[in-house]
Amino acid sequence: MTSPHQPHQRRPDAPGPATPTAHAGRPTSIAELRSVAQPDAVRQRRNAEHWTASLYLRKLSPYLTWLLLKTSISANGVTGLMILVGWSTAAALLVPGITGAVLALVLGQLQMLVDCCDGEVARWRGTSSPAGVFLDKVGHYTTEALIPLALGIRAAGYPLDFPDDFLWTTLGALLALVIVLNKALNDMVHVARANAGLTKLADRRGESEPTGGLVARARRLARFLPFHRLYHSVELTILAFITAIVGVFVGGELADRVLLVALVPLSILAVIGHFVAIMASKRVRA
């Protein structure tokens, strides 16, 4: 098994010159903006594009980027907006019932849209920086930790009654911890390679795949039941929305509790599989 889809990293995020090329002024057309802000090196990365970006968000993002380039906001400022939208996504789940789930679903998609735009602004203006990558990580780590916490509160129901509701809030906290750990495993690989003096991993097939045996077969099997991809903010908000619809018929608290109870053991299995896959791959080998 592998990790959940990784969000497309911001800056620097693709092969190219050491110093990004800044473009004077604003783009004259959406086509020009696409050619600079969405080069093939970005669009064809194996792990960096979430499926929503590949499916439709990259078609929409240049129009928002066009508007952002008319302002003085920096690429890092756009990433800050992405962070705020992500936090708002988690907060929306605190609104009881289907209303909160719908709001979180919309905000989750909006976060990914803004997530596309910060890199596009950086590539147009030539302002790629490690700070952008760091802020992007902060946004995704915190959002994907806050959403499970909110799911735990939803499962506990309102008003909260402690200590009886500690079970559900604790399960939410456990889910948040496991999701963050799973995300951190990828960054641990990069840190380990850097400390060992190894080159940066190329974003292509083969670098992250187990070299053979039982782990490789389990990884191929996981492609048919990719539960390990459920823990990105987009997937979590989609699941919360579906659960809220079911909750209309069976009761919101019951549906939310079933979702939480299902997600926790699957997340633990995913992080174990991710760890084993890393150790069986070329990623941590000299």
N, C-alpha and C positions, 0 to 999 in steps of 0.2 A: 504494500500500500504506500501511497505517497501522501504528501500534505494536501490540505485544501488549496484551491486556486489562490495563488498569491496576487495581491493587487499589483498593477503595473507600477514599477518603481519610477520615481519622479526624475531626479536629477543627481548625478549623470545616469542615464539609463540605456544607452545604446552605444555601440562602437562608433567612433568618430574622432575628430581632432580633439586634442587636449583642451583647447580653448574654444568654447562654442562660438559660432558666428552670430553676431547680433545684426538684426535687420532694422535699418533706419525707418522710422515712421510706422505707419499701420499698413496692413496688407491691402492690396487693391482689389482683391477678390477672394472668395471662399476657396477657390481652386488653388490660388497661390498660398493661402494659409495652410491648406491641407498638405501641400507639397513640402512645406518646411516643418510644420508641427506634427505631421503624421507620416514620417518617412517609413519605408519598408522595414528598416532595421528595428523600428518600434512595433509596428503592426505584426511582425512575424515572430516575435519572441514567444517561446514555448510556454513559459510559466507566467509571464508578466501581465497578460491580458485576461481579465475576468470575462466570462462568457457574455455578460451583458454588454461589455464594451465592444466585443467582436460582433455581437448580434445587431445592436442598434445605437448604442451610446456614442460610438466614434462617428456615426453619421450626424448626430445632433451637436456634439461638443464644439465643432468649429464655429457654430453660430453663437454660442455663449462665449467662446474665446474671443470672437470678433468684438463683442460688446465689452468684454473685460479689457481688451487692448486699447479701447477708447478712454480708459481711465488710467490713473497713475498707480493702480494696485500692482504690487509685485507678485511674482510667482509664489513666493512664500506666503504672501498675504492671501492668495487664492487657496493655498493649502490650509491656512488658518480657517477660512470659510468652510472648507471640507470637514475640518475637525469639529466645528460648531454644528454643522448639519448632522454629522455622525452622532454627536452627543444628543442632539435633538431627537434623532431616531430612537435611541434608547429611552429617552424621557417620554416619548409618545406612547410607548408600551405601558406606561403607568396610568394612562387613561383607560378605565375599565371597558370591557366589551369590544365589539367589533370596530367601534370608532377609533380607538387607540391603535388597533392592528392595521386598519386602513391607512391611518396617518403615518405609522411607522413604515409601511410598505412603500408609500410615496416618497418619504424622506430618505429611505434606504437607496432608492433609485437615484434621487437627487444627489446624494453623497457621491455615488459612483460617477455621475455626470460631472460634478465639480472636480472629482478626482482625475478625470481625463483632462480637464482644462488647465490645471496648474502646470502640468508638464508641457502642454502646448504653448502656454504663455512663456515658460522658461526657454523653450526651444526657439520661439520667434525672437525673443529679446536677447538670447544668448546668455542667460543668467543661471545656467545649471550650477548646482553647488551641493556639497555634502549636507549642508543645512536643510536643503529641500528634501533630500532622502530621509533625513532624521525626522523632520516634521511629519512627513508622510507616514513613517512607521508609528509615530506617536498617535496619529489620527486613527489608524487601523487597529493598533493594539488596544487603545482605550475604548473605541467604539465596540469592538468585539468582546471586550470584557464587561462593558456596561449593559449590553443587550441581555446576556444571560442573567445578570443580577435583576434586571427588570422582569424577565420571564419568571424568576423565582418569586418576586413580589406579586405578579399577576396570579401565579398558582396559589399563593397564600390567600388571596382574596382581600377584599376591603370590608370593614376595617381590619387591620392586622390584629391578631390575638396571640400574644406571646404568653407562655412558651410553646403553645400548640403549633404555631406557624413557623417555628424555627426549622422544622424539617424541610419546608419548601424553600425558604430563603437560603438555607444551608446548601441544598441541592443546586440552587442557582449560583451560589458562590463557588461551589465545586466545579460546576460546568465552566464558569468564567476562568477559573484557574487552569483547567485542563486545556481549554482553547488557547489561552495565552502561552502555555507551555508548548503546545503543538506549533504555534507560530514561531516561537523562539528557537525551536530546533533548527529551522532553516538559517537563522542568523548565527546560531552557534557554529554551524558548518563553515560559514564565511570567516568567522573569528578564528576558528581552529586552523583553517588553511592559511590565513594571514599570519598567524603566530608561528606557523611551521615554515613560512617563507614560500608557500606555494602560490601559483598563479590563480587569478580569479576564475571561477567556474564560468564556462561559456553557457549561454542560455539556449541549449539545444538538447535534443533527445540523445540518450546514451550516457550523459554525464551524471544523471541522477537515478538511473535505473539500476536495480540489483543485477549483478553479473551472472546469476544463474541459480539453479537449485530450487528449493521449496519457496523461498522468498519471492523469486521471480514469478513462479507460478501463482502464488497468492496475489501478487500485484496485478497480474493479468486478469485474475478472477474478480478483483475489486473494481475493474473497469465496468463490469456488468451490474454491479451494485455499489455505486460510488458514495456510500454513506459518509466517507471521510471528507467529502466536499460540502457537507451540510453546515459548516461552522463559520462560514464567511457571513458578514452582516446581511448581505442580500438574501442568501438562503435562509438565514434565521428569521428575517422579517417575512419572507414568503411562507415559511412554516407557521409563524405566528398568525398570519392572515388566514391560512387554511384552517388552522385550529380554531380561530375565532368563529369561522363559518360553521364548523362542526359544533362549536359551543352553543350556537343559537338553538340547536335541537337537543343537545344532551346536557347543557349547562356549561357555562364558561369556565368555572373553576375546575370541574372534572376534566374538561378537554385540555386545559392548560397543564394540569397535573400529569396527565397521561403523556403529553408532549415532553415535559421535563424529565419524567422517569425514563422515557425512551432515549432521550438525547444524552443523558449522563453516561450510561454504560457504553453506548456507541462511541462517544468521544474518547473514553479511556481506551477502548479497542483501537481507535484511530491513532492515538498518540503512541501506543505501543507499536503498531504496525509501521508508523512513520519512523520511529527510532530504529527498528530492525532494518527497514529499507535503507536508511542512511548508512548503517554499519555494513550492510551487504553491498553497497554501491561503491563507485570510484570516488565519491565526493570527499571521503576522509582518508584517502589513500595517497601516498606520495607518488 
